[in-house]
Amino acid sequence: MRKAEVTRNTLETQITVAINIDGTGASQFNTGLGFLDHMLDQVARHGMMDISVQAKGDLHIDAHHTVEDIGITLGQAFTKALGDKKGINRYGHAYVPLDEALSRVVLDCSGRPGLEFNCEFTRAAIGEFDVDLVHEFFQGFVNHANVTLHIDNLKGNNSHHQSETIFKAFGRALRMAVTHDERMSGIMPSTKGSL
């Protein structure tokens, strides 16, 4: 089992993330941000990863630090759990619809952080959740998971649907990328010999 637990403590947030890449989609979240918990649940369920996030942040200011630091800590835990990457598919992609919304996520467990994020949300907030924070979550994740991640919302009129298709597609793309390929057993999926 590829598992890891990481704790990140700053003056702004205290976060513990546990991940089992080879899980069943079980999740436990306590972030103080109901919408983020809902989105993280999509990643766990559709990525077939067990994910636990316990977070306390300076929500009296706003949600920025908490969301960004959860992305950072999840990225750190993912990298630690993934290990040497031998035998994995490396690349993952998914298209996910939800009613009128459609998103595409493509990723590469490349060892190089990079984010291309293309989503024009139709509202500035989903409930009290600032949609700008979706980008901040993924930026924090890629910087510490060392993955290249392309996110494109192709259609959508409802911001909740736009966001949910992104997180579901992200989970499914992660699942594809980290799955072991029997033909690549023990082989590094790179001509460089390392990732």
N, C-alpha and C positions, 0 to 999 in steps of 0.2 A: 504494500500500500504506500502510495506517495502522499505523505502527510507532513504538515508543518504547523507550528503555532508561533506567532510573532506578536510581541507587545511593543507599542510605541507610546511613550509618554513625553509630552511637551507641556509648556505652560498654558497651551490652548486646548489640548485634547489628551485624553487617556484612552487608548484603543488596544484591544486584543482581538486578533483574528486567528481562527483555526480553519484549516482547509484539508480536505481529503480529496485529492483529484480523482481517485478511483472509488468514489462514494456512490450513493443512491439518490442524491438530490435532496437529502435532508438539510434543513436550515434552522438556524436560531439567530434572531437579530434583536438587538436592543440598542438602537442608535439615537432614540429620541426624535427620529424623523420618519414618520409613518410611510410617506411616499417612497423614501429611499429603501426602507425595509422591504416594501412591495417590489421594488425593482431588483434588489439583491436576491430576493426569493426567486425571481425569474432566472437569474444567472445560475443559481444552484440547481433549480429544477430542470432547466433545459440543458445545462452543462453536465448534469449527472455528477455533480460534485457536492460533497457535504461542506457547508460553509457556516461558520459561527462568527458573528461580529458583536462584540460588546464595546460600546463607546460612550464616553462622557465628554462633551465638548462645551465650548462657550456659546451655547445657543442663545443666551441673552443678548449677544452681539448680533450674530446671524449664523446661518448654517454653513458658511463657506469653509471655515477651518475644519469642521467636523467632516464634511463630505470629502474634501481634498485629502485629509489625513486618512480616512477610511480607504480611499483609492490607493494611497501610498502603501498602507499597511497590508492591504490585500495583495498588491503587487509584490511586496517583499515575501509574503507567505507563499504565493504562487511560485516564485522563483526558487525558493528553498525547497518546496515540495517536489517540483518538477525534476530537480537533480541534473544529471549530466545530459539529458535530452536524447541519449542514444535510443534508436529504434522508434522514435515518435514520428507521426506524419509531418510535423513541423508547421504545415500550413492548414488553415481552416477557413471556411467561408459559410455563410448562410444568408438566405433571404427569408424574412418573416413578415407576413401580413397580419393586420388586425383591423377588421372592417375596412375603412377607406385608406388606412395607413400601410405603408410598405417600406421596410428598411433592409439594407444590405450591409453586412459586416464581413470584412476580409482581414485575416491576421497572419502573421508570421512570427514564430518563436525564434527570432533571428539573433537575439543577443544585442540588438540595437533598438533603442527607444525611438519611436516615431508615431505621431498621431496626425491623421488627416480626418477632420471632423466636419461634415457638411450636413447641417440640419438647421433649417429656418423654422423654429417653433412658431406656432400661430398665436401663442399667448406668452406673456412674460412669466407667468407663474402657473403652477398646477396646485390648486389650493394655496397653501402658503410656501410651497417649494419653488424657489427661483430656478427657472429652466437653464440659466447660465451654468448652474452647478453640475449639470450632466457632463458638460465638457470638462469641468475641473476634476470630476471623479475619474474620467478616463485618462486625463493628462497625468494625474497622480499615479494611476495604475501603470501606464506604459513606461513611465520614467523609472519605475522600480521593478517591474516584471521584465523589462528589457525586451518588449515585443514591438513590432511594427503593426499598427492598427489603423485600418481605414473604415470609417463609419459614414454611410450615406443614407439619409432619409430621403427616399425617392418620391413618396407621396404622403399626404396626410393633412387633415383639417383640424384634428383634435390633438392637442398637445400631449394628453395622457397616452393616447394611442401611438403617437410618434415616439415618445420615450419608451413605452413598453415594447414596441417592435425592435428598438435598438438594443435594449437589454436582453431580450429573448434571443435575438440573432447573435449577440455577443456570447451568450452562454453556449449556443449550439456551435459557433465557430471555435470556441475554446475546446469544446469536447472533441471536435474533429481533429484539431491540431495536436492535442496531447495523447490521442489514442495511439497505441502501439501497432505498428505495421509488421506482421510476421516476416515479411520478406526483408525488412530492415533490421531484424533482431541484432542488437549489439553494434549496429552501424550508426555513426554520426551522420545525420541528414544534411551534410554540407561538404562541398568539394574542398573547403578549407581545413576540414578535419576537426573543427570546433565551432561552437556557437556561443 
